């Protein structure tokens, strides 16, 4: 489907070379701005890969010939965030003939024609099922001088078969499934990404092997409900088998996954986590609410007792596991008693960190039509109590790490105070953020290398390791560090040991690279 709007000239001109022959126009530049979850982050890597395969190059500054918004529709302010960004780009595009703007992702799948009505300067709109159409839509919009709108109702091609431009050489995302078969009343994702589609195990393992061959030492398996993997081809233990198969891949040092559903979390998965050495001692398990009544209203097919039982089993098999979660505050009809039940479960669960959300009404979800929508002031007050509790627990759990020797994979990103502290940053095996210093006389690691240090300080949201001497600091160079050096050379930049920040590679708006868990979101 296409809608016609005026469009400036394509801007693809030629100029004369010194010998009088026409010179080829420089390649068009792109930038991808990402909102939302890890699935969107991975989709953005595919968008970048397809654009580069079509001849585009990453923009080196904020001036890009093509700006792509990969959108999220989960939060209430997602619409405002997109249209605010589009509004700011309108005068930029007017001043730059040939510039194009594309909108994809969940909000595009939901809003469709609305985007072009509200922002008629947009050139292409595409949905969650046809990410691969992006380069063709941009070409058609430029050739036909009209905006292109293409939204498919079902998956066109499994996204992982598309070219991918990874932002990180040392870690990568691997989708094992897309879509969701659950009917949670607060969630619009099933309507936008469709029913669950599972990849064949051989295809997944081949992609992981390719990442490892390219230098990655860490992968994160992605799925809307990652542990229900196998439902499409009838193998209830397919996910645990996949985890064990990852353990057979030589050179793959760290395996993570997100996000599992408590209702489908089975003992064979816990056994595979405990018995597969490269599966990390970290679990992200969404709670959503500690109230059984609210869980029922949410159509979450488990109750608080089952949830806590899973955590007990995980900690029995993996004593040092760090567990994180998602929690929604202020779901319609939530009473003070219901909220207290959530606080009680959080206290018992001892989460290392949590994504905490204030409930927001999303049109098209059953919860949006439920009675007893709570006043904003009530939701805000409960949210503040919850985050205060979780902050205290996180600080206490991190304090328990003092004196522990941990292996940290160095990342290209560093802390806000890195220039002042001269510390580098990385993630421990349990995914905790660690800022560490390199002792005088010791070798500085590269992103992707691994260091072993002793935790000397603890805060609610990070750990610090300041080795007293080189004897308390061990560096293990890795294939991933070698890959980092090659990537820097390929981009015409000299290798920078312990670089404080990585290039955005034409993408902005989200921190790509090593999968990480934010502390919380309001």
C-alpha positions as CSV (number, residue, x, y, z in Angstrom):
1,X,0.0,0.0,0.0
2,X,1.3,3.5,-0.8
3,X,0.1,7.0,-0.1
4,X,1.3,9.9,-2.2
5,X,2.9,13.0,-0.7
6,X,5.3,15.5,-2.3
7,X,8.9,14.5,-1.9
8,X,12.1,16.5,-2.6
9,X,14.5,15.5,-5.3
10,X,16.5,12.4,-4.6
11,X,19.8,14.3,-4.2
12,X,21.8,11.7,-6.1
13,X,23.8,14.0,-8.3
14,X,27.2,13.6,-10.0
15,X,30.1,16.0,-10.2
16,X,33.0,16.4,-12.5
17,X,36.3,14.9,-11.6
18,X,39.6,16.7,-12.3
19,X,39.9,15.0,-15.7
20,X,36.4,16.1,-16.7
21,X,34.7,12.7,-16.3
22,X,31.6,12.5,-14.1
23,X,32.4,11.4,-10.6
24,X,30.2,9.0,-8.8
25,X,28.0,10.5,-6.1
26,X,29.1,9.6,-2.5
27,X,27.2,6.8,-0.9
28,X,24.1,7.8,1.1
29,X,24.5,7.7,4.9
30,X,22.1,6.2,7.4
31,X,21.3,6.3,11.1
32,X,19.0,3.9,13.0
33,X,17.3,5.2,16.2
34,X,16.0,2.4,18.4
35,X,13.3,2.4,21.1
36,X,12.2,-0.5,23.2
37,X,13.3,-4.1,24.0
38,X,16.1,-6.3,23.1
39,X,14.1,-7.7,20.2
40,X,14.0,-4.1,18.7
41,X,17.7,-3.7,19.3
42,X,18.4,-6.9,17.4
43,X,16.0,-5.8,14.6
44,X,18.0,-2.5,14.3
45,X,21.1,-4.5,13.7
46,X,19.3,-6.2,10.8
47,X,18.1,-2.9,9.5
48,X,21.7,-1.6,9.5
49,X,22.9,-4.8,7.8
50,X,20.4,-4.5,5.0
51,X,21.1,-0.8,4.5
52,X,24.8,-1.4,4.3
53,X,24.2,-4.3,1.9
54,X,22.3,-1.9,-0.3
55,X,25.2,0.5,-0.4
56,X,24.5,2.9,2.5
57,X,27.2,3.8,5.0
58,X,26.9,4.7,8.7
59,X,26.6,8.5,9.3
60,X,29.5,9.9,11.2
61,X,27.5,12.7,12.7
62,X,23.9,13.7,13.2
63,X,23.5,14.6,9.5
64,X,22.3,11.4,7.8
65,X,20.6,11.0,4.4
66,X,18.3,8.3,5.9
67,X,17.0,8.3,9.5
68,X,15.2,5.1,10.5
69,X,13.1,5.0,13.7
70,X,12.6,1.5,15.1
71,X,9.7,2.0,17.4
72,X,8.1,0.4,20.5
73,X,4.4,0.4,21.4
74,X,4.5,-1.0,24.9
75,X,4.6,2.3,26.9
76,X,2.0,5.0,26.9
77,X,4.4,7.7,25.9
78,X,5.8,5.8,22.9
79,X,3.6,7.7,20.5
80,X,4.7,11.1,22.0
81,X,8.3,10.1,21.8
82,X,8.1,9.1,18.1
83,X,6.1,12.1,17.0
84,X,8.3,14.5,19.0
85,X,11.3,13.1,17.3
86,X,9.7,13.3,13.9
87,X,8.6,16.9,14.5
88,X,12.2,17.9,15.3
89,X,13.4,16.3,12.0
90,X,10.8,18.1,9.8
91,X,12.7,21.3,9.4
92,X,16.0,19.4,9.1
93,X,14.5,17.4,6.2
94,X,13.1,20.6,4.6
95,X,16.5,22.1,4.6
96,X,18.2,19.0,3.2
97,X,16.6,17.8,-0.2
98,X,17.0,14.1,-0.6
99,X,16.9,13.2,3.1
100,X,14.5,10.4,3.9
101,X,12.8,9.3,7.1
102,X,11.5,5.8,7.7
103,X,9.4,4.4,10.6
104,X,9.3,0.7,11.5
105,X,8.7,-1.6,14.5
106,X,5.8,-2.1,16.8
107,X,4.3,1.4,16.7
108,X,4.4,1.3,12.9
109,X,2.6,-2.0,12.9
110,X,-0.1,-0.5,15.2
111,X,-0.5,3.0,13.9
112,X,0.0,2.4,10.1
113,X,-1.6,5.3,8.2
114,X,-1.8,7.4,11.3
115,X,2.0,8.0,11.1
116,X,1.7,9.5,7.6
117,X,-1.3,11.6,8.6
118,X,0.5,13.1,11.6
119,X,3.9,13.3,9.9
120,X,3.4,13.5,6.1
121,X,7.2,14.2,5.7
122,X,7.9,10.5,6.5
123,X,8.9,8.5,3.4
124,X,8.5,4.9,4.5
125,X,6.5,3.0,7.1
126,X,7.0,-0.7,7.6
127,X,5.9,-3.2,10.3
128,X,7.4,-5.9,12.4
129,X,6.8,-8.7,9.8
130,X,8.6,-7.1,6.9
131,X,11.8,-5.6,8.2
132,X,13.6,-6.8,5.1
133,X,11.5,-4.5,2.9
134,X,13.3,-1.3,4.2
135,X,15.8,-0.7,1.4
136,X,13.2,-1.4,-1.3
137,X,10.7,1.0,0.3
138,X,13.3,3.8,0.5
139,X,14.2,3.2,-3.2
140,X,10.5,3.2,-4.2
141,X,9.8,6.4,-2.2
142,X,12.7,8.1,-3.9
143,X,11.8,6.9,-7.4
144,X,8.1,7.4,-7.2
145,X,8.3,10.7,-5.3
146,X,5.7,9.4,-2.8
147,X,5.6,7.9,0.7
148,X,5.5,4.1,0.9
149,X,3.4,2.2,3.5
150,X,3.8,-1.6,3.7
151,X,2.4,-3.5,6.7
152,X,2.2,-7.3,6.6
153,X,-0.1,-9.3,8.9
154,X,2.2,-12.3,9.2
155,X,5.9,-13.0,9.1
156,X,7.4,-12.5,5.6
157,X,10.8,-14.1,6.2
158,X,12.3,-15.1,9.6
159,X,14.4,-12.0,10.6
160,X,17.5,-14.0,11.4
161,X,17.9,-14.8,7.7
162,X,18.5,-11.1,6.9
163,X,21.9,-9.4,6.8
164,X,22.9,-8.1,10.2
165,X,25.4,-5.3,11.1
166,X,26.4,-6.1,14.7
167,X,27.4,-3.2,16.9
168,X,29.5,-5.4,19.1
169,X,32.2,-7.8,18.0
170,X,32.5,-9.5,21.3
171,X,28.8,-10.4,21.9
172,X,25.7,-10.8,19.9
173,X,21.9,-11.4,20.0
174,X,20.4,-14.5,18.5
175,X,16.6,-14.8,18.0
176,X,15.3,-18.3,18.6
177,X,11.7,-17.4,18.1
178,X,9.4,-14.4,17.3
179,X,5.9,-13.7,18.4
180,X,3.9,-14.9,21.5
181,X,1.0,-17.3,22.2
182,X,0.1,-15.8,25.5
183,X,-2.8,-13.4,26.1
184,X,-1.6,-11.1,28.9
185,X,-4.2,-8.4,29.2
186,X,-1.7,-5.5,29.5
187,X,0.4,-6.5,26.5
188,X,0.0,-5.5,22.9
189,X,3.0,-7.4,21.6
190,X,1.1,-10.6,20.4
191,X,-1.1,-8.4,18.3
192,X,1.9,-6.7,16.7
193,X,4.4,-9.6,16.4
194,X,1.9,-12.4,15.9
195,X,1.9,-16.0,17.1
196,X,5.1,-17.7,18.1
197,X,7.3,-18.9,15.3
198,X,10.3,-21.1,16.3
199,X,13.5,-21.5,14.3
200,X,15.0,-24.9,13.8
201,X,17.7,-25.7,16.2
202,X,20.3,-26.3,13.5
203,X,19.7,-22.8,12.1
204,X,20.1,-21.3,15.5
205,X,23.4,-23.2,16.3
206,X,24.7,-22.3,12.8
207,X,24.2,-18.6,13.5
208,X,25.8,-18.9,16.9
209,X,28.8,-20.7,15.4
210,X,29.1,-17.9,12.8
211,X,29.2,-15.3,15.5
212,X,31.8,-17.2,17.4
213,X,33.9,-17.7,14.2
214,X,33.7,-13.9,13.8
215,X,35.1,-13.3,17.3
216,X,32.1,-13.2,19.6
217,X,32.5,-15.0,23.0
218,X,29.0,-14.2,24.3
219,X,25.5,-14.7,22.9
220,X,22.1,-13.9,24.3
221,X,19.2,-16.0,23.1
222,X,16.1,-13.9,22.4
223,X,12.4,-14.8,22.4
224,X,9.2,-13.1,23.5
225,X,8.9,-16.2,25.8
226,X,12.2,-17.7,25.2
227,X,11.6,-20.9,27.3
228,X,8.5,-21.8,25.4
229,X,10.8,-22.5,22.4
230,X,9.8,-25.7,20.7
231,X,6.1,-25.3,21.0
232,X,5.7,-25.0,17.3
233,X,7.4,-28.4,16.5
234,X,6.2,-30.2,19.7
235,X,9.3,-30.6,21.8
236,X,8.7,-29.5,25.4
237,X,12.4,-29.8,26.2
238,X,13.7,-28.0,23.1
239,X,15.0,-25.0,25.1
240,X,17.0,-27.0,27.6
241,X,18.4,-29.1,24.8
242,X,19.4,-25.9,23.0
243,X,21.2,-24.6,26.1
244,X,23.1,-27.8,26.4
245,X,24.0,-27.7,22.7
246,X,25.4,-24.2,23.2
247,X,27.7,-25.7,25.7
248,X,29.3,-27.8,23.0
249,X,30.4,-24.8,20.9
250,X,34.1,-24.3,21.3
251,X,35.0,-20.7,21.9
252,X,31.6,-19.7,23.2
253,X,32.3,-18.6,26.8
254,X,29.0,-16.9,27.9
255,X,25.4,-17.8,27.1
256,X,22.4,-15.8,28.4
257,X,18.7,-15.7,27.5
258,X,15.8,-13.4,27.9
259,X,12.9,-13.4,28.7
260,X,11.4,-16.6,30.1
261,X,7.9,-17.0,31.3
262,X,7.4,-18.4,34.8
263,X,4.4,-20.5,33.7
264,X,6.6,-22.4,31.3
265,X,9.8,-22.5,33.4
266,X,10.6,-26.2,33.9
267,X,13.2,-28.2,35.9
268,X,15.0,-29.4,32.8
269,X,15.9,-25.8,32.0
270,X,17.2,-25.3,35.6
271,X,19.3,-28.5,35.2
272,X,20.7,-27.3,31.8
273,X,21.6,-23.9,33.3
274,X,23.4,-25.6,36.3
275,X,25.1,-28.3,34.2
276,X,26.2,-26.3,31.2
277,X,29.4,-24.4,32.1
278,X,29.0,-21.5,29.6
279,X,25.4,-20.7,30.6
280,X,25.8,-17.8,32.9
281,X,24.6,-17.7,36.6
282,X,22.0,-15.1,35.8
283,X,18.2,-15.2,35.2
284,X,15.7,-12.5,34.2
285,X,12.3,-13.8,35.4
286,X,9.4,-11.4,35.0
287,X,7.2,-11.2,38.1
288,X,4.8,-8.4,37.0
289,X,2.9,-8.6,40.3
290,X,3.1,-10.4,43.6
291,X,-0.7,-10.4,44.0
292,X,-2.4,-13.6,42.9
293,X,-5.6,-11.6,42.2
294,X,-3.7,-9.2,39.9
295,X,-1.8,-12.0,38.2
296,X,-5.2,-13.5,37.4
297,X,-6.5,-10.2,36.1
298,X,-3.4,-10.0,34.0
299,X,-4.0,-13.5,32.6
300,X,-0.5,-14.5,33.9
301,X,-0.9,-18.3,34.2
302,X,1.2,-18.7,37.4
303,X,0.8,-17.5,41.0
304,X,3.3,-16.0,43.5
305,X,4.0,-19.4,45.2
306,X,5.1,-20.9,41.9
307,X,7.3,-17.9,41.1
308,X,9.1,-18.1,44.4
309,X,9.4,-21.9,44.1
310,X,11.3,-21.4,40.8
311,X,13.7,-18.9,42.4
312,X,14.3,-21.4,45.2
313,X,15.1,-24.2,42.8
314,X,17.4,-22.0,40.7
315,X,19.3,-20.8,43.8
316,X,19.6,-24.4,45.1
317,X,21.3,-25.5,41.9
318,X,23.1,-22.2,41.2
319,X,23.8,-20.5,44.6
320,X,25.4,-17.4,43.2
321,X,22.8,-16.7,40.5
322,X,21.7,-13.1,40.1
323,X,18.0,-12.8,39.4
324,X,16.3,-9.8,37.9
325,X,12.7,-9.1,37.0
326,X,9.9,-6.9,35.5
327,X,7.2,-5.4,37.7
328,X,4.1,-3.4,36.8
329,X,2.7,-1.0,39.5
330,X,-0.9,0.2,39.4
331,X,-2.6,-2.4,37.3
332,X,-6.4,-1.6,37.1
333,X,-8.1,-2.8,40.3
334,X,-4.9,-3.2,42.3
335,X,-5.7,-2.5,45.9
336,X,-3.3,-1.5,48.7
337,X,-3.4,-5.2,49.8
338,X,-2.5,-6.3,46.3
339,X,0.4,-3.9,46.2
340,X,1.6,-5.1,49.6
341,X,1.7,-8.6,48.2
342,X,4.1,-7.4,45.5
343,X,6.3,-5.8,48.1
344,X,6.3,-9.0,50.1
345,X,7.3,-11.1,47.1
346,X,10.1,-8.6,46.2
347,X,11.4,-8.8,49.7
348,X,11.5,-12.6,49.5
349,X,12.9,-12.7,46.0
350,X,16.0,-10.6,46.7
351,X,16.3,-9.4,43.1
352,X,19.7,-8.1,42.0
353,X,17.9,-5.5,39.8
354,X,14.4,-4.8,38.4
355,X,12.7,-3.1,35.6
356,X,9.8,-1.3,37.4
357,X,7.0,0.2,35.4
358,X,4.0,2.3,36.1
359,X,1.0,0.7,34.4
360,X,-0.1,2.7,31.3
361,X,-3.2,2.1,29.3
362,X,-2.5,0.8,25.8
363,X,-5.4,1.0,23.3
364,X,-6.2,-2.4,21.9
365,X,-5.3,-4.3,25.1
366,X,-8.1,-5.9,27.3
367,X,-6.7,-4.1,30.4
368,X,-7.4,-0.7,28.8
369,X,-11.1,-1.4,29.1
370,X,-11.0,-2.7,32.7
371,X,-12.8,-0.8,35.4
372,X,-11.0,0.7,38.4
373,X,-8.2,2.4,36.5
374,X,-6.0,3.9,39.3
375,X,-5.3,7.6,39.7
376,X,-1.8,8.7,38.6
377,X,-1.0,10.0,42.1
378,X,-1.7,6.6,43.7
379,X,0.4,4.7,41.1
380,X,3.3,7.2,41.5
381,X,3.3,6.8,45.3
382,X,3.3,3.0,45.0
383,X,6.0,3.1,42.4
384,X,8.2,5.2,44.7
385,X,7.7,2.8,47.5
386,X,8.6,-0.2,45.3
387,X,11.7,1.4,43.9
388,X,12.9,2.4,47.3
389,X,12.5,-1.2,48.5
390,X,14.3,-2.6,45.4
391,X,17.1,-0.1,45.7
392,X,17.7,-1.2,49.3
393,X,17.7,-4.8,48.3
394,X,20.0,-4.3,45.4
395,X,22.5,-2.4,47.6
396,X,22.4,-5.2,50.1
397,X,22.8,-7.9,47.5
398,X,25.7,-6.0,46.0
399,X,27.3,-5.6,49.4
400,X,27.4,-9.4,49.6
401,X,29.8,-9.3,46.6
402,X,32.5,-7.5,48.6
403,X,35.7,-9.6,48.6
404,X,34.6,-11.9,45.8
405,X,36.9,-12.6,42.9
406,X,34.9,-12.1,39.7
407,X,35.7,-12.5,36.0
408,X,34.7,-9.4,34.1
409,X,34.3,-9.1,30.3
410,X,35.5,-5.7,29.3
411,X,33.0,-3.6,27.3
412,X,33.6,-0.6,25.0
413,X,31.3,1.5,27.2
414,X,32.5,3.0,30.5
415,X,30.9,4.8,33.5
416,X,29.9,8.4,33.6
417,X,32.9,9.2,35.9
418,X,35.5,7.2,33.9
419,X,37.5,10.3,33.0
420,X,37.7,11.2,36.6
421,X,38.3,7.7,38.1
422,X,40.3,6.2,35.1
423,X,38.3,3.0,35.5
424,X,37.2,0.7,32.8
425,X,33.9,-1.2,32.8
426,X,32.5,-4.6,32.1
427,X,30.0,-7.3,33.1
428,X,30.7,-10.1,35.6
429,X,29.4,-13.6,34.8
430,X,26.2,-12.9,36.7
431,X,25.7,-9.7,34.6
432,X,26.5,-7.2,37.4
433,X,28.1,-4.0,36.2
434,X,31.7,-3.7,37.4
435,X,33.9,-0.6,37.2
436,X,37.6,-1.6,37.7
437,X,41.0,0.1,37.6
438,X,44.2,-1.3,36.0
439,X,47.1,-1.4,38.5
440,X,50.2,0.6,37.5
441,X,52.5,-1.5,35.4
442,X,49.7,-4.0,34.4
443,X,48.5,-4.4,30.8
444,X,45.3,-2.6,29.8
445,X,42.6,-4.9,28.4
446,X,40.7,-4.4,25.1
447,X,36.9,-4.6,24.9
448,X,36.2,-8.3,24.7
449,X,39.1,-9.3,26.9
450,X,38.5,-10.8,30.4
451,X,40.0,-9.6,33.7
452,X,39.7,-11.2,37.1
453,X,39.5,-8.8,40.0
454,X,38.4,-8.6,43.6
455,X,35.3,-6.5,44.4
456,X,36.4,-3.6,46.8
457,X,33.3,-1.4,46.8
458,X,29.6,-1.9,46.3
459,X,26.7,0.5,45.4
460,X,23.1,-0.2,44.6
461,X,23.6,-0.3,40.8
462,X,27.3,-1.2,40.3
463,X,30.4,-2.7,41.8
464,X,33.9,-1.4,42.0
465,X,37.2,-3.3,41.9
466,X,40.4,-1.4,42.6
467,X,43.3,-3.9,42.7
468,X,45.9,-3.0,45.3
469,X,48.7,-4.4,43.1
470,X,49.3,-6.2,39.8
471,X,49.1,-9.5,41.8
472,X,45.4,-8.9,42.4
473,X,44.7,-8.3,38.7
474,X,44.6,-11.0,36.1
475,X,44.1,-10.3,32.4
476,X,43.1,-12.9,29.8
477,X,43.3,-11.8,26.3
478,X,40.5,-13.3,24.1
479,X,39.5,-13.9,20.5
480,X,36.9,-11.2,21.1
481,X,39.7,-8.7,22.0
482,X,41.5,-9.7,18.8
483,X,38.3,-9.1,16.9
484,X,38.0,-5.7,18.5
485,X,41.4,-4.8,17.2
486,X,40.5,-6.0,13.7
487,X,37.3,-4.0,13.8
488,X,39.2,-0.8,14.7
489,X,41.7,-1.4,12.0
490,X,38.9,-2.0,9.5
491,X,37.2,1.3,10.4
492,X,40.6,3.1,9.9
493,X,41.0,3.7,13.6
494,X,44.0,2.4,15.4
495,X,43.3,-0.1,18.2
496,X,42.6,1.7,21.4
497,X,43.2,-0.5,24.5
498,X,40.5,0.0,27.0
499,X,38.6,2.5,24.9
500,X,36.1,4.4,26.9
501,X,33.3,4.3,24.3
502,X,32.6,2.6,21.1
503,X,31.5,4.2,17.8
504,X,27.8,4.2,17.3
505,X,28.1,2.8,13.8
506,X,25.4,5.0,12.4
507,X,23.0,4.1,15.2
508,X,21.9,6.3,18.0
509,X,19.1,6.4,20.6
510,X,20.0,3.1,22.3
511,X,23.1,1.6,23.7
512,X,23.7,-1.5,21.5
513,X,26.4,-4.0,22.0
514,X,26.8,-6.3,25.1
515,X,23.3,-7.3,26.3
516,X,22.7,-5.5,29.6
517,X,20.0,-5.0,32.1
518,X,19.1,-1.4,33.1
519,X,18.6,-0.8,36.8
520,X,15.0,0.3,36.4
521,X,12.7,2.4,34.3
522,X,9.9,4.7,35.3
